[in-house]
């Protein structure tokens, strides 16, 4: 656990209870901090989140049990055997930056589940989730957590709409069937033979809209500050680290800032749970010279150039 008094100097710590209460005396100041995070730093830490620490801890416990399984068991849900990004990805199954080696981490991904006849049902990034058959609690906890993150995500996006001069409910109808992705990252101990091009996750910007990152309080994530220096983010276990991706930057005509970040890796094993919140597949995010770009097309391109088995 990190020290309660240790903070990151370049980012804002925003209280959700104040952010979600327009009558709070500190609401206007909080909105100013949000505006700075959205348009300049690209990151903030959310305190007093409505997502309980109990379900977060439970999900971490379930993911840890999964990652401790032998490779033969994890291979039963290997995303290599799918046409999407569902299930387990072994170390180096993702490469977020072609200037560096594939990322030294394992992942487990799940996404939206369409259980009825729908035009999106057979699209790769609405594919069915796959779960280890002997871990029903992982599936149950992850689905519940996923749904809670969806709810928080739209609240935050509607607050962001306010600071970039859009109607407050602008995003609501565009996330009714989001291409959201819930992941757990497992960062093993950094090998002694690692070189300059080896990272837990290499320098990159996220390619979606909004990312909610849950940690166990162990620092590891670093962001590139406005001065060009790399700085670690400090957040307590019950906090959520929030950042914005390339899609939202494009969608907002470059008003929203997508900021580079990385995880170098260390001698300590580390886990994190990011939730990537993205709109419905057919959402128009850009139109240049009468050429329309849909969210699903954009996200598919990014996925297909990042996951090794999709290249």
BELDA-V281956 format. One record per residue. N is the residue number from 1. RES is the residue in one letter. OMEGA is omega in degrees with one decimal (* if undefined). D_CENTER is the distance of its C-alpha to the mean C-alpha in Angstrom with 2 decimals. Layout:
BEGIN
n & res & omega & d_center
N & RES & OMEGA & D_CENTER
N & RES & OMEGA & D_CENTER
END
This chain:
BEGIN
n & res & omega & d_center
1 & X & 180.0 & 21.42
2 & X & 176.6 & 21.46
3 & X & -179.8 & 24.31
4 & X & -176.5 & 24.15
5 & X & -176.7 & 25.62
6 & X & -179.0 & 23.32
7 & X & 174.4 & 21.11
8 & X & -171.8 & 19.50
9 & X & -171.6 & 22.05
10 & X & -176.7 & 20.10
11 & X & -178.4 & 17.57
12 & X & 175.3 & 18.33
13 & X & -171.1 & 18.05
14 & X & -179.0 & 18.13
15 & X & -178.4 & 19.63
16 & X & -178.2 & 18.23
17 & X & 176.8 & 21.77
18 & X & -179.3 & 23.24
19 & X & -176.0 & 20.67
20 & X & -178.6 & 21.38
21 & X & -175.9 & 25.15
22 & X & -178.6 & 26.99
23 & X & 178.7 & 30.14
24 & X & -176.8 & 28.95
25 & X & -179.6 & 31.01
26 & X & -175.6 & 28.02
27 & X & -176.3 & 26.02
28 & X & 177.2 & 27.10
29 & X & 179.2 & 26.33
30 & X & 177.2 & 22.81
31 & X & 176.8 & 22.31
32 & X & 177.4 & 23.61
33 & X & 177.8 & 21.04
34 & X & 179.1 & 18.27
35 & X & 177.9 & 20.03
36 & X & -179.7 & 20.09
37 & X & -176.0 & 16.35
38 & X & -169.6 & 15.72
39 & X & -175.2 & 18.54
40 & X & -172.6 & 19.09
41 & X & 178.7 & 16.74
42 & X & -178.6 & 13.34
43 & X & 163.5 & 12.05
44 & X & 176.9 & 13.32
45 & X & -179.0 & 13.46
46 & X & 178.7 & 13.98
47 & X & 179.0 & 16.95
48 & X & 178.7 & 18.72
49 & X & 176.0 & 15.87
50 & X & 178.4 & 17.35
51 & X & -171.6 & 15.32
52 & X & 176.9 & 17.90
53 & X & -179.2 & 17.77
54 & X & -178.7 & 19.86
55 & X & 178.0 & 17.45
56 & X & 178.8 & 14.68
57 & X & 179.8 & 17.42
58 & X & -179.5 & 18.63
59 & X & 175.6 & 15.43
60 & X & -179.5 & 15.25
61 & X & -179.8 & 18.93
62 & X & 178.8 & 18.60
63 & X & 180.0 & 16.08
64 & X & 177.1 & 18.44
65 & X & 179.4 & 21.34
66 & X & -175.0 & 19.89
67 & X & 176.7 & 19.18
68 & X & 179.4 & 22.71
69 & X & 175.5 & 24.23
70 & X & -179.2 & 26.37
71 & X & -179.2 & 25.17
72 & X & 178.3 & 27.65
73 & X & 179.7 & 25.93
74 & X & 179.8 & 22.37
75 & X & 179.1 & 23.84
76 & X & 178.0 & 24.75
77 & X & -178.9 & 21.18
78 & X & -179.9 & 20.48
79 & X & 175.3 & 18.42
80 & X & -177.4 & 21.09
81 & X & 179.6 & 23.37
82 & X & 175.0 & 21.38
83 & X & -175.0 & 21.01
84 & X & 179.4 & 17.28
85 & X & 179.6 & 14.21
86 & X & 177.6 & 15.08
87 & X & -172.6 & 16.05
88 & X & 170.6 & 16.45
89 & X & 179.6 & 16.10
90 & X & 178.3 & 18.50
91 & X & 179.8 & 18.32
92 & X & 176.4 & 18.36
93 & X & 179.9 & 17.19
94 & X & 177.9 & 14.62
95 & X & -174.0 & 15.68
96 & X & -179.3 & 13.38
97 & X & -175.8 & 16.48
98 & X & 176.7 & 19.94
99 & X & -179.4 & 21.71
100 & X & 179.0 & 20.57
101 & X & 174.8 & 20.92
102 & X & -171.1 & 18.41
103 & X & -179.1 & 15.83
104 & X & 178.3 & 17.48
105 & X & 169.8 & 15.15
106 & X & -178.6 & 15.12
107 & X & 168.6 & 12.36
108 & X & -173.6 & 12.61
109 & X & 166.9 & 10.97
110 & X & -175.4 & 12.04
111 & X & -177.8 & 11.95
112 & X & -179.6 & 14.39
113 & X & 177.4 & 17.88
114 & X & -175.3 & 20.83
115 & X & -180.0 & 23.97
116 & X & -177.8 & 26.44
117 & X & -176.8 & 27.94
118 & X & -176.0 & 25.68
119 & X & 179.0 & 25.66
120 & X & -166.6 & 22.00
121 & X & -176.0 & 22.60
122 & X & 175.6 & 23.48
123 & X & -174.6 & 20.88
124 & X & -174.3 & 18.91
125 & X & 161.8 & 15.44
126 & X & -175.1 & 16.94
127 & X & 178.4 & 18.51
128 & X & 175.3 & 19.53
129 & X & 173.5 & 17.54
130 & X & -174.4 & 19.42
131 & X & 172.6 & 19.91
132 & X & -172.5 & 22.31
133 & X & -177.3 & 25.47
134 & X & -179.2 & 26.45
135 & X & -179.2 & 23.34
136 & X & -179.1 & 23.56
137 & X & 175.4 & 22.04
138 & X & 179.9 & 18.74
139 & X & -177.5 & 18.65
140 & X & -178.0 & 19.89
141 & X & -178.6 & 17.57
142 & X & -179.6 & 14.36
143 & X & 178.2 & 15.62
144 & X & 179.6 & 16.56
145 & X & 177.8 & 13.33
146 & X & -178.6 & 11.51
147 & X & 178.0 & 14.23
148 & X & 177.1 & 14.02
149 & X & 175.2 & 10.38
150 & X & -178.2 & 11.73
151 & X & 178.9 & 14.60
152 & X & -178.0 & 12.98
153 & X & -177.8 & 10.75
154 & X & 174.6 & 14.06
155 & X & -178.8 & 15.90
156 & X & 179.5 & 13.79
157 & X & 178.6 & 14.02
158 & X & 173.3 & 17.71
159 & X & 177.6 & 18.16
160 & X & 177.5 & 16.65
161 & X & -178.3 & 19.10
162 & X & -175.9 & 21.84
163 & X & 176.0 & 21.37
164 & X & 171.6 & 21.32
165 & X & 171.3 & 24.44
166 & X & 174.0 & 23.31
167 & X & -171.8 & 24.59
168 & X & -179.8 & 22.65
169 & X & -175.6 & 21.94
170 & X & -173.4 & 21.25
171 & X & -168.9 & 17.85
172 & X & -175.1 & 18.97
173 & X & 179.9 & 20.79
174 & X & -179.3 & 18.23
175 & X & -179.6 & 15.63
176 & X & 172.4 & 18.30
177 & X & -170.0 & 17.05
178 & X & 172.0 & 13.44
179 & X & -177.3 & 11.94
180 & X & -178.7 & 8.89
181 & X & 174.8 & 7.45
182 & X & -175.7 & 7.26
183 & X & 161.4 & 7.56
184 & X & 172.9 & 9.62
185 & X & 173.4 & 10.38
186 & X & 179.1 & 14.10
187 & X & 176.3 & 15.58
188 & X & 174.5 & 19.35
189 & X & -179.3 & 21.95
190 & X & -177.8 & 22.16
191 & X & -180.0 & 25.32
192 & X & -179.0 & 28.36
193 & X & -178.1 & 28.87
194 & X & -179.9 & 25.60
195 & X & -175.7 & 26.31
196 & X & -177.6 & 24.94
197 & X & 179.8 & 22.84
198 & X & 178.9 & 21.17
199 & X & 167.4 & 17.76
200 & X & 166.1 & 15.31
201 & X & -171.6 & 12.92
202 & X & 177.7 & 14.94
203 & X & -176.0 & 14.77
204 & X & 164.4 & 12.60
205 & X & 175.6 & 10.83
206 & X & -174.8 & 7.67
207 & X & 178.8 & 9.56
208 & X & -177.7 & 8.33
209 & X & -171.7 & 8.98
210 & X & 178.1 & 6.88
211 & X & 172.5 & 3.61
212 & X & -176.6 & 5.03
213 & X & 179.1 & 5.69
214 & X & 179.5 & 8.90
215 & X & 175.6 & 11.60
216 & X & 177.6 & 15.31
217 & X & 179.1 & 16.54
218 & X & -178.7 & 17.12
219 & X & 179.2 & 16.31
220 & X & 179.6 & 14.99
221 & X & 175.9 & 12.42
222 & X & 176.9 & 14.57
223 & X & 175.7 & 14.38
224 & X & -174.4 & 17.15
225 & X & -179.8 & 19.17
226 & X & 178.9 & 21.45
227 & X & -179.7 & 24.27
228 & X & 178.8 & 22.69
229 & X & 176.9 & 22.42
230 & X & -177.0 & 19.58
231 & X & 177.4 & 18.88
232 & X & 174.2 & 17.18
233 & X & 177.1 & 15.13
234 & X & 179.2 & 16.83
235 & X & 177.7 & 15.52
236 & X & -174.6 & 17.29
237 & X & -177.3 & 16.18
238 & X & 178.5 & 16.23
239 & X & 174.3 & 14.22
240 & X & 174.6 & 10.60
241 & X & -176.0 & 9.31
242 & X & 171.5 & 8.25
243 & X & -172.6 & 8.05
244 & X & -174.6 & 8.96
245 & X & -177.0 & 9.06
246 & X & -177.3 & 12.31
247 & X & -179.5 & 12.84
248 & X & 175.7 & 13.12
249 & X & 178.0 & 15.22
250 & X & -176.9 & 17.43
251 & X & -176.8 & 17.68
252 & X & -176.7 & 18.82
253 & X & 173.9 & 21.36
254 & X & 177.3 & 19.77
255 & X & 178.3 & 19.92
256 & X & -176.2 & 16.23
257 & X & 170.0 & 15.27
258 & X & -171.1 & 12.53
259 & X & 177.1 & 13.11
260 & X & 175.7 & 13.39
261 & X & -175.2 & 12.05
262 & X & 169.6 & 12.89
263 & X & -175.5 & 13.73
264 & X & -173.7 & 17.45
265 & X & -177.7 & 18.15
266 & X & 178.0 & 21.16
267 & X & -179.4 & 23.80
268 & X & 170.3 & 21.65
269 & X & -176.0 & 19.61
270 & X & 176.7 & 16.11
271 & X & 170.7 & 13.32
272 & X & -179.9 & 9.79
273 & X & 173.4 & 7.57
274 & X & 173.2 & 3.77
275 & X & -177.5 & 3.79
276 & X & -172.8 & 3.61
277 & X & -175.2 & 6.98
278 & X & -173.5 & 9.72
279 & X & 175.3 & 13.49
280 & X & -174.1 & 16.35
281 & X & -172.5 & 17.55
282 & X & 179.0 & 20.69
283 & X & 177.8 & 19.37
284 & X & -178.9 & 21.16
285 & X & 179.1 & 19.02
286 & X & 175.0 & 21.80
287 & X & -178.7 & 25.51
288 & X & -178.1 & 27.48
289 & X & 178.1 & 31.14
290 & X & 176.5 & 30.95
291 & X & -176.3 & 28.29
292 & X & 176.2 & 25.50
293 & X & 179.7 & 21.91
294 & X & -178.5 & 20.00
295 & X & -178.3 & 16.26
296 & X & 177.9 & 16.76
297 & X & -179.1 & 18.82
298 & X & -176.8 & 16.47
299 & X & 179.2 & 13.45
300 & X & 178.2 & 15.99
301 & X & -178.9 & 17.35
302 & X & 178.3 & 14.16
303 & X & -172.9 & 13.50
304 & X & 176.5 & 17.23
305 & X & -179.1 & 17.47
306 & X & 179.4 & 14.72
307 & X & -176.7 & 15.42
308 & X & -176.7 & 18.88
309 & X & 178.1 & 20.33
310 & X & -177.2 & 19.62
311 & X & * & 21.35
END
